[in-house]
Amino acid sequence: MTIELNESAGATPLTPDELRGLKARHITTRGELNELEGENIIEGLS
């Protein structure tokens, strides 16, 4: 049996374990998390 997911890139939902401990409670997908982490890296390099 094959399961097809029709989600756009980065729309993969985070698991409950991945969500636990996040300070940014508005993050729900891997794409949002990647974007936030990228912004933090850029800010840290400035």
mmCIF entry with sequence, helices, sheets and N, C-alpha, C, O atoms, coordinates in Angstrom:
data_MODEL
# 
_entry.id   MODEL 
# 
_entity.id                         1 
_entity.type                       polymer 
_entity.pdbx_number_of_molecules   1 
# 
_entity_poly.entity_id                      1 
_entity_poly.type                           'polypeptide(L)' 
_entity_poly.nstd_linkage                   no 
_entity_poly.nstd_monomer                   no 
_entity_poly.pdbx_seq_one_letter_code       MTIELNESAGATPLTPDELRGLKARHITTRGELNELEGENIIEGLS 
_entity_poly.pdbx_seq_one_letter_code_can   MTIELNESAGATPLTPDELRGLKARHITTRGELNELEGENIIEGLS 
_entity_poly.pdbx_strand_id                 A 
# 
loop_
_entity_poly_seq.entity_id 
_entity_poly_seq.num 
_entity_poly_seq.mon_id 
_entity_poly_seq.hetero 
1 1  MET n 
1 2  THR n 
1 3  ILE n 
1 4  GLU n 
1 5  LEU n 
1 6  ASN n 
1 7  GLU n 
1 8  SER n 
1 9  ALA n 
1 10 GLY n 
1 11 ALA n 
1 12 THR n 
1 13 PRO n 
1 14 LEU n 
1 15 THR n 
1 16 PRO n 
1 17 ASP n 
1 18 GLU n 
1 19 LEU n 
1 20 ARG n 
1 21 GLY n 
1 22 LEU n 
1 23 LYS n 
1 24 ALA n 
1 25 ARG n 
1 26 HIS n 
1 27 ILE n 
1 28 THR n 
1 29 THR n 
1 30 ARG n 
1 31 GLY n 
1 32 GLU n 
1 33 LEU n 
1 34 ASN n 
1 35 GLU n 
1 36 LEU n 
1 37 GLU n 
1 38 GLY n 
1 39 GLU n 
1 40 ASN n 
1 41 ILE n 
1 42 ILE n 
1 43 GLU n 
1 44 GLY n 
1 45 LEU n 
1 46 SER n 
# 
_struct_asym.id          A 
_struct_asym.entity_id   1 
# 
loop_
_struct_conf.conf_type_id 
_struct_conf.id 
_struct_conf.pdbx_PDB_helix_id 
_struct_conf.beg_label_comp_id 
_struct_conf.beg_label_asym_id 
_struct_conf.beg_label_seq_id 
_struct_conf.pdbx_beg_PDB_ins_code 
_struct_conf.end_label_comp_id 
_struct_conf.end_label_asym_id 
_struct_conf.end_label_seq_id 
_struct_conf.pdbx_end_PDB_ins_code 
_struct_conf.beg_auth_comp_id 
_struct_conf.beg_auth_asym_id 
_struct_conf.beg_auth_seq_id 
_struct_conf.end_auth_comp_id 
_struct_conf.end_auth_asym_id 
_struct_conf.end_auth_seq_id 
_struct_conf.pdbx_PDB_helix_class 
_struct_conf.details 
_struct_conf.pdbx_PDB_helix_length 
HELX_P HELX_P1 AA1 PRO A 16 ? LEU A 19 ? PRO A 16 LEU A 19 1 ? 4  
HELX_P HELX_P2 AA2 ARG A 30 ? LEU A 45 ? ARG A 30 LEU A 45 1 ? 16 
# 
_struct_conf_type.id          HELX_P 
_struct_conf_type.criteria    ? 
_struct_conf_type.reference   ? 
# 
loop_
_atom_site.group_PDB 
_atom_site.id 
_atom_site.type_symbol 
_atom_site.label_atom_id 
_atom_site.label_alt_id 
_atom_site.label_comp_id 
_atom_site.label_asym_id 
_atom_site.label_entity_id 
_atom_site.label_seq_id 
_atom_site.pdbx_PDB_ins_code 
_atom_site.Cartn_x 
_atom_site.Cartn_y 
_atom_site.Cartn_z 
_atom_site.occupancy 
_atom_site.B_iso_or_equiv 
_atom_site.pdbx_formal_charge 
_atom_site.auth_seq_id 
_atom_site.auth_comp_id 
_atom_site.auth_asym_id 
_atom_site.auth_atom_id 
_atom_site.pdbx_PDB_model_num 
ATOM 1   N N  . MET A 1 1  ? 0.844  -1.180 0.000  1.00 0.00 ? 1  MET A N  1 
ATOM 2   C CA . MET A 1 1  ? 0.000  0.000  0.000  1.00 0.00 ? 1  MET A CA 1 
ATOM 3   C C  . MET A 1 1  ? 0.887  1.241  0.000  1.00 0.00 ? 1  MET A C  1 
ATOM 4   O O  . MET A 1 1  ? 1.811  1.353  0.806  1.00 0.00 ? 1  MET A O  1 
ATOM 5   N N  . THR A 1 2  ? 0.604  2.157  -0.896 1.00 0.00 ? 2  THR A N  1 
ATOM 6   C CA . THR A 1 2  ? 1.356  3.398  -0.988 1.00 0.00 ? 2  THR A CA 1 
ATOM 7   C C  . THR A 1 2  ? 0.489  4.553  -0.518 1.00 0.00 ? 2  THR A C  1 
ATOM 8   O O  . THR A 1 2  ? -0.669 4.682  -0.915 1.00 0.00 ? 2  THR A O  1 
ATOM 9   N N  . ILE A 1 3  ? 1.067  5.391  0.331  1.00 0.00 ? 3  ILE A N  1 
ATOM 10  C CA . ILE A 1 3  ? 0.361  6.571  0.821  1.00 0.00 ? 3  ILE A CA 1 
ATOM 11  C C  . ILE A 1 3  ? 0.950  7.785  0.143  1.00 0.00 ? 3  ILE A C  1 
ATOM 12  O O  . ILE A 1 3  ? 2.158  8.012  0.211  1.00 0.00 ? 3  ILE A O  1 
ATOM 13  N N  . GLU A 1 4  ? 0.108  8.569  -0.512 1.00 0.00 ? 4  GLU A N  1 
ATOM 14  C CA . GLU A 1 4  ? 0.572  9.778  -1.165 1.00 0.00 ? 4  GLU A CA 1 
ATOM 15  C C  . GLU A 1 4  ? 0.202  10.980 -0.308 1.00 0.00 ? 4  GLU A C  1 
ATOM 16  O O  . GLU A 1 4  ? -0.949 11.139 0.099  1.00 0.00 ? 4  GLU A O  1 
ATOM 17  N N  . LEU A 1 5  ? 1.197  11.823 -0.040 1.00 0.00 ? 5  LEU A N  1 
ATOM 18  C CA . LEU A 1 5  ? 0.957  13.052 0.703  1.00 0.00 ? 5  LEU A CA 1 
ATOM 19  C C  . LEU A 1 5  ? 1.037  14.211 -0.270 1.00 0.00 ? 5  LEU A C  1 
ATOM 20  O O  . LEU A 1 5  ? 2.050  14.383 -0.948 1.00 0.00 ? 5  LEU A O  1 
ATOM 21  N N  . ASN A 1 6  ? -0.001 14.996 -0.346 1.00 0.00 ? 6  ASN A N  1 
ATOM 22  C CA . ASN A 1 6  ? -0.027 16.123 -1.266 1.00 0.00 ? 6  ASN A CA 1 
ATOM 23  C C  . ASN A 1 6  ? 0.228  17.421 -0.514 1.00 0.00 ? 6  ASN A C  1 
ATOM 24  O O  . ASN A 1 6  ? -0.575 18.352 -0.573 1.00 0.00 ? 6  ASN A O  1 
ATOM 25  N N  . GLU A 1 7  ? 1.335  17.474 0.183  1.00 0.00 ? 7  GLU A N  1 
ATOM 26  C CA . GLU A 1 7  ? 1.707  18.667 0.930  1.00 0.00 ? 7  GLU A CA 1 
ATOM 27  C C  . GLU A 1 7  ? 2.819  19.373 0.185  1.00 0.00 ? 7  GLU A C  1 
ATOM 28  O O  . GLU A 1 7  ? 3.670  18.731 -0.431 1.00 0.00 ? 7  GLU A O  1 
ATOM 29  N N  . SER A 1 8  ? 2.810  20.703 0.241  1.00 0.00 ? 8  SER A N  1 
ATOM 30  C CA . SER A 1 8  ? 3.874  21.448 -0.416 1.00 0.00 ? 8  SER A CA 1 
ATOM 31  C C  . SER A 1 8  ? 5.181  21.267 0.355  1.00 0.00 ? 8  SER A C  1 
ATOM 32  O O  . SER A 1 8  ? 5.178  20.855 1.515  1.00 0.00 ? 8  SER A O  1 
ATOM 33  N N  . ALA A 1 9  ? 6.288  21.578 -0.301 1.00 0.00 ? 9  ALA A N  1 
ATOM 34  C CA . ALA A 1 9  ? 7.606  21.435 0.315  1.00 0.00 ? 9  ALA A CA 1 
ATOM 35  C C  . ALA A 1 9  ? 7.672  22.227 1.606  1.00 0.00 ? 9  ALA A C  1 
ATOM 36  O O  . ALA A 1 9  ? 7.259  23.386 1.645  1.00 0.00 ? 9  ALA A O  1 
ATOM 37  N N  . GLY A 1 10 ? 8.182  21.622 2.652  1.00 0.00 ? 10 GLY A N  1 
ATOM 38  C CA . GLY A 1 10 ? 8.303  22.292 3.944  1.00 0.00 ? 10 GLY A CA 1 
ATOM 39  C C  . GLY A 1 10 ? 7.044  22.248 4.773  1.00 0.00 ? 10 GLY A C  1 
ATOM 40  O O  . GLY A 1 10 ? 7.023  22.758 5.893  1.00 0.00 ? 10 GLY A O  1 
ATOM 41  N N  . ALA A 1 11 ? 5.987  21.644 4.243  1.00 0.00 ? 11 ALA A N  1 
ATOM 42  C CA . ALA A 1 11 ? 4.722  21.604 4.971  1.00 0.00 ? 11 ALA A CA 1 
ATOM 43  C C  . ALA A 1 11 ? 4.597  20.366 5.853  1.00 0.00 ? 11 ALA A C  1 
ATOM 44  O O  . ALA A 1 11 ? 3.532  20.110 6.416  1.00 0.00 ? 11 ALA A O  1 
ATOM 45  N N  . THR A 1 12 ? 5.667  19.606 5.975  1.00 0.00 ? 12 THR A N  1 
ATOM 46  C CA . THR A 1 12 ? 5.642  18.401 6.794  1.00 0.00 ? 12 THR A CA 1 
ATOM 47  C C  . THR A 1 12 ? 5.369  18.793 8.242  1.00 0.00 ? 12 THR A C  1 
ATOM 48  O O  . THR A 1 12 ? 6.144  19.545 8.834  1.00 0.00 ? 12 THR A O  1 
ATOM 49  N N  . PRO A 1 13 ? 4.271  18.289 8.821  1.00 0.00 ? 13 PRO A N  1 
ATOM 50  C CA . PRO A 1 13 ? 3.977  18.629 10.217 1.00 0.00 ? 13 PRO A CA 1 
ATOM 51  C C  . PRO A 1 13 ? 5.049  18.075 11.149 1.00 0.00 ? 13 PRO A C  1 
ATOM 52  O O  . PRO A 1 13 ? 5.598  16.999 10.909 1.00 0.00 ? 13 PRO A O  1 
ATOM 53  N N  . LEU A 1 14 ? 5.336  18.807 12.194 1.00 0.00 ? 14 LEU A N  1 
ATOM 54  C CA . LEU A 1 14 ? 6.264  18.334 13.207 1.00 0.00 ? 14 LEU A CA 1 
ATOM 55  C C  . LEU A 1 14 ? 5.541  17.351 14.109 1.00 0.00 ? 14 LEU A C  1 
ATOM 56  O O  . LEU A 1 14 ? 4.339  17.479 14.343 1.00 0.00 ? 14 LEU A O  1 
ATOM 57  N N  . THR A 1 15 ? 6.273  16.372 14.615 1.00 0.00 ? 15 THR A N  1 
ATOM 58  C CA . THR A 1 15 ? 5.688  15.395 15.525 1.00 0.00 ? 15 THR A CA 1 
ATOM 59  C C  . THR A 1 15 ? 5.514  16.028 16.903 1.00 0.00 ? 15 THR A C  1 
ATOM 60  O O  . THR A 1 15 ? 6.138  17.048 17.194 1.00 0.00 ? 15 THR A O  1 
ATOM 61  N N  . PRO A 1 16 ? 4.680  15.441 17.752 1.00 0.00 ? 16 PRO A N  1 
ATOM 62  C CA . PRO A 1 16 ? 4.533  15.971 19.108 1.00 0.00 ? 16 PRO A CA 1 
ATOM 63  C C  . PRO A 1 16 ? 5.870  16.060 19.851 1.00 0.00 ? 16 PRO A C  1 
ATOM 64  O O  . PRO A 1 16 ? 6.095  17.002 20.611 1.00 0.00 ? 16 PRO A O  1 
ATOM 65  N N  . ASP A 1 17 ? 6.760  15.079 19.632 1.00 0.00 ? 17 ASP A N  1 
ATOM 66  C CA . ASP A 1 17 ? 8.076  15.123 20.275 1.00 0.00 ? 17 ASP A CA 1 
ATOM 67  C C  . ASP A 1 17 ? 8.891  16.310 19.779 1.00 0.00 ? 17 ASP A C  1 
ATOM 68  O O  . ASP A 1 17 ? 9.596  16.949 20.560 1.00 0.00 ? 17 ASP A O  1 
ATOM 69  N N  . GLU A 1 18 ? 8.800  16.610 18.471 1.00 0.00 ? 18 GLU A N  1 
ATOM 70  C CA . GLU A 1 18 ? 9.533  17.731 17.910 1.00 0.00 ? 18 GLU A CA 1 
ATOM 71  C C  . GLU A 1 18 ? 8.962  19.067 18.394 1.00 0.00 ? 18 GLU A C  1 
ATOM 72  O O  . GLU A 1 18 ? 9.706  20.030 18.580 1.00 0.00 ? 18 GLU A O  1 
ATOM 73  N N  . LEU A 1 19 ? 7.660  19.124 18.596 1.00 0.00 ? 19 LEU A N  1 
ATOM 74  C CA . LEU A 1 19 ? 7.012  20.358 19.058 1.00 0.00 ? 19 LEU A CA 1 
ATOM 75  C C  . LEU A 1 19 ? 7.302  20.646 20.528 1.00 0.00 ? 19 LEU A C  1 
ATOM 76  O O  . LEU A 1 19 ? 7.338  21.801 20.953 1.00 0.00 ? 19 LEU A O  1 
ATOM 77  N N  . ARG A 1 20 ? 7.504  19.587 21.286 1.00 0.00 ? 20 ARG A N  1 
ATOM 78  C CA . ARG A 1 20 ? 7.740  19.736 22.717 1.00 0.00 ? 20 ARG A CA 1 
ATOM 79  C C  . ARG A 1 20 ? 9.039  20.507 22.940 1.00 0.00 ? 20 ARG A C  1 
ATOM 80  O O  . ARG A 1 20 ? 10.081 20.144 22.394 1.00 0.00 ? 20 ARG A O  1 
ATOM 81  N N  . GLY A 1 21 ? 8.980  21.529 23.711 1.00 0.00 ? 21 GLY A N  1 
ATOM 82  C CA . GLY A 1 21 ? 10.172 22.284 24.048 1.00 0.00 ? 21 GLY A CA 1 
ATOM 83  C C  . GLY A 1 21 ? 10.456 23.457 23.127 1.00 0.00 ? 21 GLY A C  1 
ATOM 84  O O  . GLY A 1 21 ? 11.366 24.241 23.398 1.00 0.00 ? 21 GLY A O  1 
ATOM 85  N N  . LEU A 1 22 ? 9.698  23.598 22.042 1.00 0.00 ? 22 LEU A N  1 
ATOM 86  C CA . LEU A 1 22 ? 9.908  24.755 21.174 1.00 0.00 ? 22 LEU A CA 1 
ATOM 87  C C  . LEU A 1 22 ? 9.460  26.020 21.893 1.00 0.00 ? 22 LEU A C  1 
ATOM 88  O O  . LEU A 1 22 ? 8.371  26.065 22.465 1.00 0.00 ? 22 LEU A O  1 
ATOM 89  N N  . LYS A 1 23 ? 10.300 27.042 21.863 1.00 0.00 ? 23 LYS A N  1 
ATOM 90  C CA . LYS A 1 23 ? 9.915  28.320 22.466 1.00 0.00 ? 23 LYS A CA 1 
ATOM 91  C C  . LYS A 1 23 ? 8.940  29.069 21.569 1.00 0.00 ? 23 LYS A C  1 
ATOM 92  O O  . LYS A 1 23 ? 8.059  29.773 22.062 1.00 0.00 ? 23 LYS A O  1 
ATOM 93  N N  . ALA A 1 24 ? 9.087  28.925 20.266 1.00 0.00 ? 24 ALA A N  1 
ATOM 94  C CA . ALA A 1 24 ? 8.205  29.586 19.301 1.00 0.00 ? 24 ALA A CA 1 
ATOM 95  C C  . ALA A 1 24 ? 6.989  28.691 19.075 1.00 0.00 ? 24 ALA A C  1 
ATOM 96  O O  . ALA A 1 24 ? 7.034  27.774 18.255 1.00 0.00 ? 24 ALA A O  1 
ATOM 97  N N  . ARG A 1 25 ? 5.923  28.954 19.789 1.00 0.00 ? 25 ARG A N  1 
ATOM 98  C CA . ARG A 1 25 ? 4.728  28.096 19.748 1.00 0.00 ? 25 ARG A CA 1 
ATOM 99  C C  . ARG A 1 25 ? 3.959  28.192 18.434 1.00 0.00 ? 25 ARG A C  1 
ATOM 100 O O  . ARG A 1 25 ? 3.100  27.351 18.170 1.00 0.00 ? 25 ARG A O  1 
ATOM 101 N N  . HIS A 1 26 ? 4.247  29.196 17.603 1.00 0.00 ? 26 HIS A N  1 
ATOM 102 C CA . HIS A 1 26 ? 3.532  29.343 16.339 1.00 0.00 ? 26 HIS A CA 1 
ATOM 103 C C  . HIS A 1 26 ? 4.077  28.414 15.254 1.00 0.00 ? 26 HIS A C  1 
ATOM 104 O O  . HIS A 1 26 ? 3.474  28.303 14.186 1.00 0.00 ? 26 HIS A O  1 
ATOM 105 N N  . ILE A 1 27 ? 5.190  27.753 15.504 1.00 0.00 ? 27 ILE A N  1 
ATOM 106 C CA . ILE A 1 27 ? 5.810  26.848 14.534 1.00 0.00 ? 27 ILE A CA 1 
ATOM 107 C C  . ILE A 1 27 ? 5.046  25.524 14.524 1.00 0.00 ? 27 ILE A C  1 
ATOM 108 O O  . ILE A 1 27 ? 4.856  24.902 15.569 1.00 0.00 ? 27 ILE A O  1 
ATOM 109 N N  . THR A 1 28 ? 4.606  25.095 13.330 1.00 0.00 ? 28 THR A N  1 
ATOM 110 C CA . THR A 1 28 ? 3.887  23.823 13.232 1.00 0.00 ? 28 THR A CA 1 
ATOM 111 C C  . THR A 1 28 ? 4.443  22.911 12.146 1.00 0.00 ? 28 THR A C  1 
ATOM 112 O O  . THR A 1 28 ? 4.154  21.715 12.134 1.00 0.00 ? 28 THR A O  1 
ATOM 113 N N  . THR A 1 29 ? 5.249  23.472 11.221 1.00 0.00 ? 29 THR A N  1 
ATOM 114 C CA . THR A 1 29 ? 5.781  22.645 10.131 1.00 0.00 ? 29 THR A CA 1 
ATOM 115 C C  . THR A 1 29 ? 7.301  22.729 10.087 1.00 0.00 ? 29 THR A C  1 
ATOM 116 O O  . THR A 1 29 ? 7.911  23.646 10.636 1.00 0.00 ? 29 THR A O  1 
ATOM 117 N N  . ARG A 1 30 ? 7.888  21.754 9.423  1.00 0.00 ? 30 ARG A N  1 
ATOM 118 C CA . ARG A 1 30 ? 9.344  21.718 9.284  1.00 0.00 ? 30 ARG A CA 1 
ATOM 119 C C  . ARG A 1 30 ? 9.841  22.932 8.500  1.00 0.00 ? 30 ARG A C  1 
ATOM 120 O O  . ARG A 1 30 ? 10.913 23.455 8.806  1.00 0.00 ? 30 ARG A O  1 
ATOM 121 N N  . GLY A 1 31 ? 9.095  23.389 7.504  1.00 0.00 ? 31 GLY A N  1 
ATOM 122 C CA . GLY A 1 31 ? 9.483  24.555 6.723  1.00 0.00 ? 31 GLY A CA 1 
ATOM 123 C C  . GLY A 1 31 ? 9.534  25.816 7.575  1.00 0.00 ? 31 GLY A C  1 
ATOM 124 O O  . GLY A 1 31 ? 10.458 26.619 7.446  1.00 0.00 ? 31 GLY A O  1 
ATOM 125 N N  . GLU A 1 32 ? 8.543  25.989 8.446  1.00 0.00 ? 32 GLU A N  1 
ATOM 126 C CA . GLU A 1 32 ? 8.533  27.149 9.351  1.00 0.00 ? 32 GLU A CA 1 
ATOM 127 C C  . GLU A 1 32 ? 9.717  27.091 10.308 1.00 0.00 ? 32 GLU A C  1 
ATOM 128 O O  . GLU A 1 32 ? 10.341 28.112 10.598 1.00 0.00 ? 32 GLU A O  1 
ATOM 129 N N  . LEU A 1 33 ? 10.020 25.902 10.792 1.00 0.00 ? 33 LEU A N  1 
ATOM 130 C CA . LEU A 1 33 ? 11.151 25.739 11.702 1.00 0.00 ? 33 LEU A CA 1 
ATOM 131 C C  . LEU A 1 33 ? 12.464 26.051 10.985 1.00 0.00 ? 33 LEU A C  1 
ATOM 132 O O  . LEU A 1 33 ? 13.330 26.731 11.538 1.00 0.00 ? 33 LEU A O  1 
ATOM 133 N N  . ASN A 1 34 ? 12.610 25.561 9.768  1.00 0.00 ? 34 ASN A N  1 
ATOM 134 C CA . ASN A 1 34 ? 13.823 25.837 8.992  1.00 0.00 ? 34 ASN A CA 1 
ATOM 135 C C  . ASN A 1 34 ? 13.996 27.329 8.750  1.00 0.00 ? 34 ASN A C  1 
ATOM 136 O O  . ASN A 1 34 ? 15.108 27.850 8.848  1.00 0.00 ? 34 ASN A O  1 
ATOM 137 N N  . GLU A 1 35 ? 12.907 28.019 8.434  1.00 0.00 ? 35 GLU A N  1 
ATOM 138 C CA . GLU A 1 35 ? 12.970 29.460 8.190  1.00 0.00 ? 35 GLU A CA 1 
ATOM 139 C C  . GLU A 1 35 ? 13.392 30.209 9.454  1.00 0.00 ? 35 GLU A C  1 
ATOM 140 O O  . GLU A 1 35 ? 14.248 31.092 9.397  1.00 0.00 ? 35 GLU A O  1 
ATOM 141 N N  . LEU A 1 36 ? 12.803 29.866 10.575 1.00 0.00 ? 36 LEU A N  1 
ATOM 142 C CA . LEU A 1 36 ? 13.144 30.516 11.843 1.00 0.00 ? 36 LEU A CA 1 
ATOM 143 C C  . LEU A 1 36 ? 14.604 30.257 12.211 1.00 0.00 ? 36 LEU A C  1 
ATOM 144 O O  . LEU A 1 36 ? 15.304 31.171 12.647 1.00 0.00 ? 36 LEU A O  1 
ATOM 145 N N  . GLU A 1 37 ? 15.063 29.027 12.039 1.00 0.00 ? 37 GLU A N  1 
ATOM 146 C CA . GLU A 1 37 ? 16.452 28.702 12.351 1.00 0.00 ? 37 GLU A CA 1 
ATOM 147 C C  . GLU A 1 37 ? 17.413 29.462 11.439 1.00 0.00 ? 37 GLU A C  1 
ATOM 148 O O  . GLU A 1 37 ? 18.470 29.910 11.883 1.00 0.00 ? 37 GLU A O  1 
ATOM 149 N N  . GLY A 1 38 ? 17.048 29.606 10.164 1.00 0.00 ? 38 GLY A N  1 
ATOM 150 C CA . GLY A 1 38 ? 17.869 30.363 9.235  1.00 0.00 ? 38 GLY A CA 1 
ATOM 151 C C  . GLY A 1 38 ? 17.984 31.824 9.644  1.00 0.00 ? 38 GLY A C  1 
ATOM 152 O O  . GLY A 1 38 ? 19.064 32.412 9.578  1.00 0.00 ? 38 GLY A O  1 
ATOM 153 N N  . GLU A 1 39 ? 16.858 32.410 10.069 1.00 0.00 ? 39 GLU A N  1 
ATOM 154 C CA . GLU A 1 39 ? 16.874 33.802 10.537 1.00 0.00 ? 39 GLU A CA 1 
ATOM 155 C C  . GLU A 1 39 ? 17.757 33.945 11.769 1.00 0.00 ? 39 GLU A C  1 
ATOM 156 O O  . GLU A 1 39 ? 18.488 34.927 11.898 1.00 0.00 ? 39 GLU A O  1 
ATOM 157 N N  . ASN A 1 40 ? 17.696 32.982 12.667 1.00 0.00 ? 40 ASN A N  1 
ATOM 158 C CA . ASN A 1 40 ? 18.524 33.030 13.879 1.00 0.00 ? 40 ASN A CA 1 
ATOM 159 C C  . ASN A 1 40 ? 20.009 32.905 13.548 1.00 0.00 ? 40 ASN A C  1 
ATOM 160 O O  . ASN A 1 40 ? 20.845 33.552 14.178 1.00 0.00 ? 40 ASN A O  1 
ATOM 161 N N  . ILE A 1 41 ? 20.333 32.079 12.568 1.00 0.00 ? 41 ILE A N  1 
ATOM 162 C CA . ILE A 1 41 ? 21.739 31.929 12.164 1.00 0.00 ? 41 ILE A CA 1 
ATOM 163 C C  . ILE A 1 41 ? 22.250 33.244 11.572 1.00 0.00 ? 41 ILE A C  1 
ATOM 164 O O  . ILE A 1 41 ? 23.343 33.699 11.911 1.00 0.00 ? 41 ILE A O  1 
ATOM 165 N N  . ILE A 1 42 ? 21.462 33.849 10.692 1.00 0.00 ? 42 ILE A N  1 
ATOM 166 C CA . ILE A 1 42 ? 21.859 35.126 10.089 1.00 0.00 ? 42 ILE A CA 1 
ATOM 167 C C  . ILE A 1 42 ? 22.042 36.190 11.160 1.00 0.00 ? 42 ILE A C  1 
ATOM 168 O O  . ILE A 1 42 ? 23.009 36.951 11.127 1.00 0.00 ? 42 ILE A O  1 
ATOM 169 N N  . GLU A 1 43 ? 21.110 36.243 12.114 1.00 0.00 ? 43 GLU A N  1 
ATOM 170 C CA . GLU A 1 43 ? 21.214 37.224 13.202 1.00 0.00 ? 43 GLU A CA 1 
ATOM 171 C C  . GLU A 1 43 ? 22.471 36.982 14.039 1.00 0.00 ? 43 GLU A C  1 
ATOM 172 O O  . GLU A 1 43 ? 23.134 37.931 14.458 1.00 0.00 ? 43 GLU A O  1 
ATOM 173 N N  . GLY A 1 44 ? 22.791 35.724 14.278 1.00 0.00 ? 44 GLY A N  1 
ATOM 174 C CA . GLY A 1 44 ? 23.972 35.392 15.065 1.00 0.00 ? 44 GLY A CA 1 
ATOM 175 C C  . GLY A 1 44 ? 25.279 35.728 14.364 1.00 0.00 ? 44 GLY A C  1 
ATOM 176 O O  . GLY A 1 44 ? 26.290 35.980 15.020 1.00 0.00 ? 44 GLY A O  1 
ATOM 177 N N  . LEU A 1 45 ? 25.267 35.735 13.036 1.00 0.00 ? 45 LEU A N  1 
ATOM 178 C CA . LEU A 1 45 ? 26.470 36.044 12.280 1.00 0.00 ? 45 LEU A CA 1 
ATOM 179 C C  . LEU A 1 45 ? 26.688 37.550 12.131 1.00 0.00 ? 45 LEU A C  1 
ATOM 180 O O  . LEU A 1 45 ? 27.771 37.987 11.741 1.00 0.00 ? 45 LEU A O  1 
ATOM 181 N N  . SER A 1 46 ? 25.667 38.333 12.438 1.00 0.00 ? 46 SER A N  1 
ATOM 182 C CA . SER A 1 46 ? 25.771 39.793 12.292 1.00 0.00 ? 46 SER A CA 1 
ATOM 183 C C  . SER A 1 46 ? 26.546 40.414 13.420 1.00 0.00 ? 46 SER A C  1 
ATOM 184 O O  . SER A 1 46 ? 26.725 41.631 13.449 1.00 0.00 ? 46 SER A O  1 
# 
